Amino acid sequence: MSYPRRSKKRITYHGRSGYPIIHQADSGKLYIMVRAKGGGVKRLYHGSKYQVNGKVEKLNLADA
């Protein structure tokens, strides 16, 4: 697959729900860009943990 590409599945991340654009780093890891606390953006990598409504989830971009 070529990257960047839009996710086929709806993903909820940082309180937002949508179809994010999936990027690939030079190392081959997949990530999405999310809003950072205090402004700006940061990378949320495949396999990283994040919270949705107080529940910890793991970001799975392999099947997204």
N, CA, C and O atoms as CSV, one atom per row, in Angstrom:
chain,resi,resn,atom,element,x,y,z
A,1,MET,N,N,0.819,-1.184,0.000
A,1,MET,CA,C,0.000,0.000,0.000
A,1,MET,C,C,0.860,1.244,0.000
A,1,MET,O,O,1.966,1.266,0.541
A,2,SER,N,N,0.335,2.257,-0.607
A,2,SER,CA,C,1.074,3.518,-0.611
A,2,SER,C,C,0.547,4.422,0.506
A,2,SER,O,O,-0.648,4.420,0.801
A,3,TYR,N,N,1.419,5.168,1.106
A,3,TYR,CA,C,1.057,6.066,2.193
A,3,TYR,C,C,1.463,7.473,1.818
A,3,TYR,O,O,2.430,7.619,1.071
A,4,PRO,N,N,0.810,8.508,2.271
A,4,PRO,CA,C,-0.312,8.523,3.202
A,4,PRO,C,C,-1.622,8.111,2.524
A,4,PRO,O,O,-1.813,8.296,1.322
A,5,ARG,N,N,-2.515,7.545,3.342
A,5,ARG,CA,C,-3.839,7.154,2.851
A,5,ARG,C,C,-4.853,7.345,3.967
A,5,ARG,O,O,-4.494,7.370,5.145
A,6,ARG,N,N,-6.112,7.480,3.595
A,6,ARG,CA,C,-7.170,7.674,4.572
A,6,ARG,C,C,-7.621,6.325,5.115
A,6,ARG,O,O,-7.679,5.344,4.374
A,7,SER,N,N,-7.942,6.272,6.411
A,7,SER,CA,C,-8.398,5.056,7.065
A,7,SER,C,C,-9.752,4.621,6.496
A,7,SER,O,O,-10.595,5.460,6.177
A,8,LYS,N,N,-9.951,3.327,6.374
A,8,LYS,CA,C,-11.231,2.802,5.910
A,8,LYS,C,C,-12.211,2.646,7.064
A,8,LYS,O,O,-13.425,2.639,6.857
A,9,LYS,N,N,-11.683,2.519,8.290
A,9,LYS,CA,C,-12.522,2.365,9.479
A,9,LYS,C,C,-12.545,3.659,10.276
A,9,LYS,O,O,-11.580,4.423,10.283
A,10,ARG,N,N,-13.670,3.887,10.948
A,10,ARG,CA,C,-13.816,5.054,11.806
A,10,ARG,C,C,-13.022,4.819,13.088
A,10,ARG,O,O,-13.166,3.773,13.722
A,11,ILE,N,N,-12.191,5.777,13.471
A,11,ILE,CA,C,-11.352,5.677,14.663
A,11,ILE,C,C,-11.669,6.855,15.574
A,11,ILE,O,O,-11.775,7.989,15.107
A,12,THR,N,N,-11.821,6.598,16.873
A,12,THR,CA,C,-11.998,7.666,17.847
A,12,THR,C,C,-10.672,7.872,18.564
A,12,THR,O,O,-10.124,6.936,19.145
A,13,TYR,N,N,-10.165,9.076,18.525
A,13,TYR,CA,C,-8.886,9.387,19.145
A,13,TYR,C,C,-8.925,10.819,19.652
A,13,TYR,O,O,-9.376,11.719,18.944
A,14,HIS,N,N,-8.459,11.032,20.865
A,14,HIS,CA,C,-8.417,12.340,21.516
A,14,HIS,C,C,-9.775,13.037,21.481
A,14,HIS,O,O,-9.858,14.243,21.251
A,15,GLY,N,N,-10.835,12.265,21.709
A,15,GLY,CA,C,-12.173,12.849,21.763
A,15,GLY,C,C,-12.782,13.166,20.415
A,15,GLY,O,O,-13.857,13.762,20.353
A,16,ARG,N,N,-12.131,12.787,19.345
A,16,ARG,CA,C,-12.647,13.056,18.008
A,16,ARG,C,C,-12.852,11.741,17.277
A,16,ARG,O,O,-12.064,10.806,17.420
A,17,SER,N,N,-13.900,11.681,16.506
A,17,SER,CA,C,-14.203,10.486,15.750
A,17,SER,C,C,-14.091,10.822,14.269
A,17,SER,O,O,-14.565,11.870,13.830
A,18,GLY,N,N,-13.468,9.936,13.499
A,18,GLY,CA,C,-13.340,10.216,12.081
A,18,GLY,C,C,-12.480,9.199,11.362
A,18,GLY,O,O,-12.137,8.149,11.906
A,19,TYR,N,N,-12.139,9.531,10.128
A,19,TYR,CA,C,-11.313,8.693,9.270
A,19,TYR,C,C,-9.980,9.409,9.045
A,19,TYR,O,O,-9.836,10.148,8.071
A,20,PRO,N,N,-9.004,9.197,9.937
A,20,PRO,CA,C,-7.754,9.949,9.845
A,20,PRO,C,C,-6.874,9.487,8.686
A,20,PRO,O,O,-7.042,8.389,8.156
A,21,ILE,N,N,-5.958,10.327,8.316
A,21,ILE,CA,C,-4.969,9.982,7.305
A,21,ILE,C,C,-3.842,9.220,7.993
A,21,ILE,O,O,-3.278,9.696,8.978
A,22,ILE,N,N,-3.515,8.039,7.474
A,22,ILE,CA,C,-2.463,7.196,8.045
A,22,ILE,C,C,-1.175,7.464,7.280
A,22,ILE,O,O,-1.135,7.368,6.053
A,23,HIS,N,N,-0.121,7.800,8.022
A,23,HIS,CA,C,1.189,8.078,7.439
A,23,HIS,C,C,2.140,6.945,7.773
A,23,HIS,O,O,1.856,6.124,8.646
A,24,GLN,N,N,3.266,6.900,7.079
A,24,GLN,CA,C,4.296,5.917,7.373
A,24,GLN,C,C,5.618,6.638,7.578
A,24,GLN,O,O,6.050,7.413,6.725
A,25,ALA,N,N,6.257,6.380,8.715
A,25,ALA,CA,C,7.550,6.992,9.036
A,25,ALA,C,C,8.645,6.335,8.205
A,25,ALA,O,O,8.427,5.280,7.609
A,26,ASP,N,N,9.804,6.948,8.166
A,26,ASP,CA,C,10.944,6.392,7.435
A,26,ASP,C,C,11.329,5.016,7.962
A,26,ASP,O,O,11.860,4.187,7.223
A,27,SER,N,N,11.056,4.775,9.262
A,27,SER,CA,C,11.370,3.484,9.858
A,27,SER,C,C,10.340,2.416,9.503
A,27,SER,O,O,10.556,1.236,9.782
A,28,GLY,N,N,9.222,2.811,8.892
A,28,GLY,CA,C,8.184,1.861,8.499
A,28,GLY,C,C,7.003,1.805,9.437
A,28,GLY,O,O,6.011,1.140,9.137
A,29,LYS,N,N,7.083,2.501,10.590
A,29,LYS,CA,C,5.983,2.497,11.546
A,29,LYS,C,C,4.839,3.369,11.038
A,29,LYS,O,O,5.066,4.417,10.435
A,30,LEU,N,N,3.603,2.925,11.290
A,30,LEU,CA,C,2.418,3.673,10.887
A,30,LEU,C,C,2.000,4.611,12.010
A,30,LEU,O,O,2.149,4.276,13.185
A,31,TYR,N,N,1.472,5.796,11.655
A,31,TYR,CA,C,1.022,6.751,12.654
A,31,TYR,C,C,-0.053,7.651,12.079
A,31,TYR,O,O,-0.216,7.758,10.864
A,32,ILE,N,N,-0.801,8.312,12.997
A,32,ILE,CA,C,-1.738,9.356,12.610
A,32,ILE,C,C,-1.346,10.619,13.360
A,32,ILE,O,O,-0.714,10.545,14.413
A,33,MET,N,N,-1.711,11.759,12.835
A,33,MET,CA,C,-1.428,13.030,13.484
A,33,MET,C,C,-2.642,13.424,14.311
A,33,MET,O,O,-3.764,13.401,13.807
A,34,VAL,N,N,-2.434,13.785,15.579
A,34,VAL,CA,C,-3.512,14.186,16.480
A,34,VAL,C,C,-3.150,15.503,17.143
A,34,VAL,O,O,-1.985,15.897,17.190
A,35,ARG,N,N,-4.177,16.176,17.658
A,35,ARG,CA,C,-3.939,17.434,18.354
A,35,ARG,C,C,-3.221,17.179,19.669
A,35,ARG,O,O,-3.548,16.242,20.397
A,36,ALA,N,N,-2.254,18.009,19.959
A,36,ALA,CA,C,-1.506,17.893,21.216
A,36,ALA,C,C,-2.133,18.812,22.257
A,36,ALA,O,O,-2.714,19.846,21.928
A,37,LYS,N,N,-2.004,18.418,23.502
A,37,LYS,CA,C,-2.502,19.258,24.593
A,37,LYS,C,C,-1.669,20.535,24.627
A,37,LYS,O,O,-0.439,20.483,24.631
A,38,GLY,N,N,-2.335,21.661,24.652
A,38,GLY,CA,C,-1.630,22.936,24.662
A,38,GLY,C,C,-1.380,23.476,23.264
A,38,GLY,O,O,-0.693,24.486,23.112
A,39,GLY,N,N,-1.921,22.826,22.241
A,39,GLY,CA,C,-1.771,23.295,20.862
A,39,GLY,C,C,-0.778,22.476,20.074
A,39,GLY,O,O,0.040,21.756,20.647
A,40,GLY,N,N,-0.846,22.581,18.788
A,40,GLY,CA,C,0.046,21.857,17.903
A,40,GLY,C,C,-0.449,20.454,17.603
A,40,GLY,O,O,-1.595,20.114,17.898
A,41,VAL,N,N,0.411,19.646,17.020
A,41,VAL,CA,C,0.064,18.271,16.673
A,41,VAL,C,C,1.169,17.333,17.128
A,41,VAL,O,O,2.305,17.754,17.346
A,42,LYS,N,N,0.825,16.050,17.269
A,42,LYS,CA,C,1.827,15.053,17.585
A,42,LYS,C,C,1.469,13.763,16.862
A,42,LYS,O,O,0.359,13.619,16.350
A,43,ARG,N,N,2.397,12.841,16.822
A,43,ARG,CA,C,2.180,11.562,16.164
A,43,ARG,C,C,1.674,10.534,17.159
A,43,ARG,O,O,2.203,10.420,18.265
A,44,LEU,N,N,0.640,9.777,16.766
A,44,LEU,CA,C,0.130,8.679,17.564
A,44,LEU,C,C,0.414,7.415,16.757
A,44,LEU,O,O,-0.220,7.172,15.730
A,45,TYR,N,N,1.381,6.602,17.230
A,45,TYR,CA,C,1.868,5.451,16.472
A,45,TYR,C,C,1.004,4.209,16.661
A,45,TYR,O,O,0.306,4.068,17.664
A,46,HIS,N,N,1.063,3.318,15.683
A,46,HIS,CA,C,0.396,2.019,15.738
A,46,HIS,C,C,0.880,1.267,16.975
A,46,HIS,O,O,2.085,1.161,17.206
A,47,GLY,N,N,-0.055,0.746,17.769
A,47,GLY,CA,C,0.296,-0.001,18.963
A,47,GLY,C,C,0.405,0.839,20.223
A,47,GLY,O,O,0.547,0.289,21.315
A,48,SER,N,N,0.343,2.175,20.098
A,48,SER,CA,C,0.445,3.009,21.288
A,48,SER,C,C,-0.896,3.057,22.022
A,48,SER,O,O,-1.956,2.901,21.416
A,49,LYS,N,N,-0.831,3.274,23.321
A,49,LYS,CA,C,-2.031,3.320,24.148
A,49,LYS,C,C,-2.516,4.752,24.265
A,49,LYS,O,O,-1.720,5.687,24.358
A,50,TYR,N,N,-3.861,4.915,24.259
A,50,TYR,CA,C,-4.473,6.218,24.441
A,50,TYR,C,C,-5.821,6.021,25.118
A,50,TYR,O,O,-6.327,4.900,25.166
A,51,GLN,N,N,-6.410,7.089,25.643
A,51,GLN,CA,C,-7.674,6.972,26.373
A,51,GLN,C,C,-8.832,7.508,25.562
A,51,GLN,O,O,-8.719,8.528,24.882
A,52,VAL,N,N,-9.976,6.787,25.648
A,52,VAL,CA,C,-11.232,7.225,25.069
A,52,VAL,C,C,-12.291,7.065,26.143
A,52,VAL,O,O,-12.590,5.948,26.564
A,53,ASN,N,N,-12.864,8.185,26.591
A,53,ASN,CA,C,-13.880,8.183,27.644
A,53,ASN,C,C,-13.404,7.441,28.895
A,53,ASN,O,O,-14.163,6.664,29.474
A,54,GLY,N,N,-12.171,7.669,29.312
A,54,GLY,CA,C,-11.623,7.059,30.510
A,54,GLY,C,C,-11.216,5.605,30.357
A,54,GLY,O,O,-10.810,4.977,31.335
A,55,LYS,N,N,-11.314,5.055,29.154
A,55,LYS,CA,C,-10.966,3.665,28.888
A,55,LYS,C,C,-9.691,3.621,28.051
A,55,LYS,O,O,-9.597,4.315,27.039
A,56,VAL,N,N,-8.716,2.820,28.455
A,56,VAL,CA,C,-7.446,2.727,27.729
A,56,VAL,C,C,-7.614,1.775,26.547
A,56,VAL,O,O,-8.093,0.651,26.697
A,57,GLU,N,N,-7.211,2.250,25.375
A,57,GLU,CA,C,-7.272,1.435,24.163
A,57,GLU,C,C,-5.926,1.471,23.457
A,57,GLU,O,O,-5.113,2.366,23.686
A,58,LYS,N,N,-5.704,0.492,22.601
A,58,LYS,CA,C,-4.484,0.410,21.827
A,58,LYS,C,C,-4.816,0.771,20.384
A,58,LYS,O,O,-5.781,0.250,19.823
A,59,LEU,N,N,-4.033,1.650,19.782
A,59,LEU,CA,C,-4.282,2.078,18.417
A,59,LEU,C,C,-3.867,0.996,17.442
A,59,LEU,O,O,-2.702,0.599,17.423
A,60,ASN,N,N,-4.793,0.512,16.636
A,60,ASN,CA,C,-4.518,-0.531,15.666
A,60,ASN,C,C,-4.725,0.032,14.260
A,60,ASN,O,O,-5.859,0.202,13.815
A,61,LEU,N,N,-3.633,0.318,13.573
A,61,LEU,CA,C,-3.713,0.886,12.224
A,61,LEU,C,C,-3.503,-0.169,11.142
A,61,LEU,O,O,-3.649,0.131,9.957
A,62,ALA,N,N,-3.167,-1.390,11.525
A,62,ALA,CA,C,-2.894,-2.430,10.534
A,62,ALA,C,C,-4.152,-2.799,9.748
A,62,ALA,O,O,-4.076,-3.065,8.548
A,63,ASP,N,N,-5.304,-2.817,10.412
A,63,ASP,CA,C,-6.536,-3.174,9.712
A,63,ASP,C,C,-7.436,-1.965,9.474
A,63,ASP,O,O,-8.595,-2.125,9.091
A,64,ALA,N,N,-6.917,-0.762,9.694
A,64,ALA,CA,C,-7.717,0.451,9.509
A,64,ALA,C,C,-7.724,0.892,8.058
A,64,ALA,O,O,-8.350,1.897,7.722
